[in-house]
């Protein structure tokens, strides 16, 4: 404390150097932070060099406003806009990287599913810690950025004569920034925050337009009024199984440096199928999703509608659209959904897909460890389907079987075991103990790709083992991927194609699809036909129904 002339105590002034440092940091924050949305969108740190139009504009307004409360509200609002823009740009960059789609703000509930994947990869505690840390950073950034704007704005008000002149000068710079001009050889950035928020609004508008188009398609379903007695007549008496292999994308068979094992498994599996009397044909479907959001692919496959957004999915689930499972049910099959990733009842399975029976992880009786995201190894799932689902010969079975061992993070992975050991949980305990953590694996991109390929080899190997064990002349199996793996494996700008194979012993099955011109075998040709996944329902019903 110091004494004034009247003998009263007064606070010691802050050292001038500390004030200059605080001002320099404030200016740096105003110069860099508002440019973060563009840097995230472009994936280029060079975007942080420029003139942030929103900072210049808010400083101009802070110079003009005479009321302290108004200046505080303005600085806080500015900070909130910038932080919201950073969050939107960051989420959008994550969506484009992992899912190859932009983030639609109307689909914010998907963030909960993303958290579930993170939780399955790193554990519940670590996942919650990440969310808490992000929330603290966001709140802290709002506080720091609003303080920076007030400090610099106050300095300008106190030290510069003619506030109107300085405001006009700063406004001129704002115009330059907004028009994307160049000054002194440096890029002048438009307001990156406003641009990021505007792009999110555009994505939402695109989603609304897509929803309107979907309504039209739902209303014009070519199978809405088809006689149910004519459905699937060419498959009467056969058990039909649709097996979705998680993340089984085109890159699994065409990837550079890590697909050799997958191709060999397909060749060996095809050879065994021939010995066992099976025939197979394979082509490609283009999935509506990439890297995740598997339910969009499932709904597209079942309904014949292109469902590439959560808002569209929600709309379809509320419609009475005929699904493949419902078509089989109306034609006399008992329909079963085997979804090992579900942990609790799923009402849509009954209300929309109209499964007669839904089986989740609690119904399968698996007592072994959880392998990453996958709660049940695929070989165990196939054994359960063979012993419990297809064993019912009271009437034909139509089943969807979801194989999830190839879900990221691809560690630890189960291994194929003799059929007699599939129900022995101690076998899986030993396999789990040999696995490595996702944190260790994901430090090496090349090892991640090899682990992905190994997971596909396992899922396909389990499928071939099931077919070898089951000698059923009336079985028809459709095996397909739901989407490509994330960009860390597929690479940037990868397509959305996934393999699809039809396997059966009865030649009549392949006579019905002769017009499809799918090549023989399990390993798809590079020039094999490629259909939109939304085309499959109608072409399948056309091929196997009375005409």
KOLSEZA-477258 format. One record per residue (C-alpha): x, y, z. Coordinates in steps of 0.05 Angstrom, whole numbers, plus 5000, padded with zeros to 4 digits. Layout:
XYZ/...
This chain:
500050005000/502250734989/500051385024/496951974987/497752705009/492052635057/495152035092/489951535064/492050865036/491150714961/492350084922/499150004889/498650084813/500149484770/507149484740/506949814671/510449214640/504948754664/499649204633/503349204566/503748444568/496248394582/494748864525/499248484478/495947824496/489048144487/490948394417/493747714400/487347374421/483147844380/487647744320/487846974322/481846674357/476446934309/480346624251/480145924283/473545724248/476845824180/483145454201/478944864225/474744864162/480844904116/485244454159/490744964147/494245354203/496045884151/488846114155/490546424223/494346974186/489447514166/485048084188/479247844232/473448264209/469248114271/474648364318/475549014280/468049124278/467049004353/472849474369/469650014326/463049924363/466449924431/469650594413/462850894396/458550624453/458451104513/455150624562/459450144602/453949614608/452649624533/460149534520/460248934567/454148614533/457248734465/464048434484/460647824515/456147734454/462147784408/465847254448/459846784449/458946844373/466346694361/466346094408/459945814379/462945884310/469245514333/465044954361/460844894298/467044914253/470544394297/464643924297/463744024222/471143874210/470443244252/464243024213/467743134146/473942764170/470442164202/463842134164/465242514100/458942944110/457843654136/454743744205/447443954203/445644324268/438744014264/442143344276/445343524342/442642884377/447842504337/453142804382/450542334436/452041734391/459042014377/460042044453/457941314457/463341124407/468441534446/466241194510/467040514478/474040694455/477241024515/472540844572/466841214607/471141614655/475941864602/470242034554/466742444607/473242784624/474142994552/467143294550/468143674615/474843934591/471744184526/466144534564/471244874610/475445094551/469345384516/467045774577/474046014591/474946244520/468546654524/471046994587/478047114561/475847364493/470647844522/475948114570/480748204511/475648604471/474049054530/481349184547/483249374476/476849764465/477950154530/485150304511/482850584444/477551024478/482551314527/488651414483/485951614415/482852294404/476952344358/473251694371/469051814309/475251844266/478251204295/471550854289/471051064216/478150824204/476750144236/470150084198/474050194134/478549614153/472349204167/469849324096/476549104069/476248474110/469148314091/470548384017/476647924022/481548453997/489048434007/493148924048/500648954052/501148264021/497147944078/490447594067/484547984093/479547474120/472047554118/468747464185/470446734194/465646654252/459646924214/461646494155/461945864198/455146004228/452346174160/454845514131/451445144188/444945504172/445845294099/446844564119/440444604160/436644904100/439344334056/436643844107/429744154105/429644114029/431843384032/426243244082/421143534033/423743093977/423542494022/416142624037/414742593963/418441933956/414841624015/408141813984/409941483917/412440803942/411640323884/410439743932/405540103977/399439783943/402639143917/398738503934/402338183992/400937493963/405537673905/411537863949/417837433948/414436823917/421136583887/424036503957/418436123989/420935584036/427835884043/431336184103/433936874082/439237224124/441837924113/448538024149/451338724157/458938724168/460839354205/465539814166/466439314109/467939814055/471139793987/477739994018/477839314054/479038973987/482639523950/486739864004/494039993991/498539574035/493539274084/488238904042/492138294021/489637894081/482438074068/482937873995/486037214015/480537074065/475437204009/479036743960/479736194012/472536274034/470036243962/473935603950/470935294012/463935523991/464735163925/466934523959/460834574004/456234673944/455035423950/455235943895/456636683907/456137333868/458838003889/458038743870/458039413905/452939873937/454040613950/452440744023/449141394045/454041454103/461441404116/465541214177/459541134222/452041254231/450540544210/443040614222/442641074162/445240514118/440640004149/434540434138/436640604067/437639864051/430939664080/426540224053/429440403985/429941134008/436441534009/437241674084/443642054094/441542514152/438942394222/433042854208/431142414148/432041794190/427242064242/422242234188/422641544157/421841204224/415141574232/412741344163/409240704143/414540544090/414939814072/421539514095/424738874070/423438564139/416138764137/415438494066/418137824088/413537824148/407437964106/409537414058/409636884113/416736894142/418236954216/422737554221/428437634270/433138214284/439738004316/443138644341/448638494391/450539224400/443739384431/443539354507/436139494518/429539424481/429139814416/421840004401/423240174328/425039454315/417839264326/414139894305/417940054241/422039454219/416539004246/421138444270/417337884302/423137764349/428738234371/435137954401/440138414435/446338294477/442138084536/438837524496/444937194467/447836914531/454937154519/459037184583/465937364557/469538034555/467538634512/472238724453/472439484445/465739714418/463538994403/460038674461/459537994427/464637674380/461837544311/463436794313/459336724376/453637114343/453636654282/453736034327/447636304365/444036444299/445535744275/443535384339/437735814362/434836234306/435235794244/433835164284/426435364285/423634994224/416335144239/416435654183/421836004141/426236514177/428337194152/433637494196/438138104198/444737954234/449238534253/456638344257/460238864299/467138584314/469839034258/467439664292/472840174311/477440214350/479439514324/482839314388/482838844424/480338354371/477537654380/480437074342/477036484308/476535864352/474235144340/466735104339/466834684402/470135264440/465535834418/461335804481/467535784527/468236494556/475236324582/477636284510/475537004499/478537224566/485336984542/484537334475/482437974508/488537954554/493137924493/490138544462/492939244466/489439884486/486340354434/490940904460/497040504442/494540274374/492140954350/499041264358/501040924293/496541034232/499440434195/497939974252/490840244255/489840054182/492639354193/488239264255/482139474214/483838954160/484738424214/477838574241/474738484172/478637834163/475637594229/468437784212/468837464143/472336854170/466836764222/461636814166/465136284124/465735834186/458235904197/456735714125/461535124128/458034864191/451034964164/449334494106/442734804085/440434764012/435035274026/439335814058/440236484023/445436944054/446437674034/452837954063/454438694057/458139264089/454439844121/459540384104/466940514092/471440584153/473341274177/478141704138/484041484181/483440824143/479740994079/483641634065/481242314045/476142363989/474741613991/468141373960/462241073997/462140393962/461339754002/461639023977/455338603975/455037863962/449337363953/450836643973/446336043963/446235323939/439835343897/441335543825/434335843820/436536403866/441736633815/437036533756/432437053788/438037563791/441337413724/439638103699/443738423755/450138183721/453838103786/460537743776/461637053807/465636983872/466537343938/472237813917/468938383879/471738583811/474139303807/469039423751/463339043784/456539393782/455439953833/448340113856/445940633905/444140263968/437240563962/436240163897/436939483930/429939403961/426039503897/430839083855/430738523905/423138523910/422638573834/427237973825/423837503874/416537713872/411037513824/410437983764/
